């Protein structure tokens, strides 16, 4: 994939996103930006109090009501092996309402923020496919299609999948 005159490589890794060496790690955050479960909780625990302090500063300034679904904002990565954490709020899956545009926006907006930061490598989780209930195959399809189409200067996009099932679903779609 070529954007901004550079090639973007998409790779898949099974493992823990908090261990990824990347310029930016994407956090599947909740709108409060103050930590939670899953990926969000792990990033806050491993990254240390610097991330929470930066999120509190954001809440006290531009994001008093929290970060909106589909939006993204960056903070320090604290003690993580990355320079930044890009927080994005994924939509909760709904059988009655098509929220796929909001999920795609999480990936697009995260890459836009990465470009603003000058990040060349970004590690993504499978946004919304955990406690937010998004079906894994559809979430993987949206993630991969959105990143492939994104106009970005990021050269290394890595999807970090927590378990074998998620890795297998992403791998089947990535090859296809």
Secondary structure, 3 states (H helix, E strand, C coil): CEECCEECEEEEEECCHHHCCEEEEEEEECCCCCCCCHHHHHHHHHHCHHHHHHHHHHHHCCCCCCCCECCEEEEECCCCCEEEEEEEECCCCCCCCCCHHHHHHHHHHHHHHHHHHCCCEEEECCCCCCCCCCCHHHHHHHHHHHHHHCCCCCCEEEEEECCHHHHHHHHHHHHC
